[in-house]
Amino acid sequence: MEKTNAVEHSIITKYKKTLFHRFIGAVKDYKLIEKGDKIAVCISGGKDSMLLAKLMQELSRHGDYPFDMEFIVMDPGYAPVNRKKIIDNAKFLDIPIKIFDTDIFGAVVNIEKNPCYLCARMRRGHLYKQAQMLGCNKIALGHHFDDVVETILMGMLYGAQVQTMMPRIKSTNFRGMELIRPMYYIREKDIISWRNYNKLEFLQCACRFTEQNESADGTGTSKRQEIKELIKTLKKTNPQVDINIFRSVERVNLSTIIGYYKEKEEHNFLEQFDNNKANDGFQEALSENK
């Protein structure tokens, strides 16, 4: 118990600025948690979701408004050793988890095209359903700042679109349910630092598909890993590059965008082109006089 208390204490002392304050910042900026919420904190067994659970517990203890929580673990077909690892860590960290079983790994392991996308969608659906059964109105996931930045670049480079991983989303299939990402501002390096400082060991990746497709050095060959390496390379000459990528989707100037979608409706810059002519001339005149 002393060790558990030390882990919890480190979140609001040594890592107060890099973890707890950034967590609170995202919760407040995006209004992720409201009085009376009942939130299903979704735990996969990795460092991110385990830290999310502890941050949510700290907020519940020290926050200004009451909310309830359920800590749910979906077993998509983990090997027994991985399931035991999750249970042991949850017990050690004093996280009262509820486990429910699915066979998602079995359903997607032989899918050749986009198995990760299908797996993610199936996971999300099961989590929403279980959370709703427990009387929750929100599910909380452990995605962090680096996940957001990588998703932006992946969308541009591989999906030919500008999009991001949103901090909160209303479910289209589960009425009254929302998804929130309270670790939106937290850097992965700080999560790793917290884990190592407290000598904690979590699941790395228990996905059968990933295990089958990892390279000999264990780095894997996923598109997300490629993006991670690209950002790491870019940061060598521009340390702010990840922040700039993040802010690029906060400061989208629609008057400089060729086309965009809003609620599945396509729009093009030509719709307003004639109306903007006078303003463009005014801006050009200002530029010439500078």
ABEGO torsion letter per residue (X at the ends): XAAAAAAAAAAABAAAAAAAAAAAAAAAAAGABBBGBBBBBBBAGBAAAAAAAAAAAAAAAABABBBBBBBBBBBAGBBAAAAAAAAAAAAAAGBBBBBBBBAAAAAAAABABGAAAAAAAAAAAAAAAAAAAAGBABBBBABBAAAAAAAAAAAAAAAGBBBBBBABBBBAABBGBBBBBAAAABBAAAAAAAAAAAGBBBBABABAAAAAABBAAGAEABAAAAAAAAAAAAAAABAAAAAAAAAAAAABBAAABABBBBGGBBBBAAAAAAAAAAAAAAAAAAAAAX
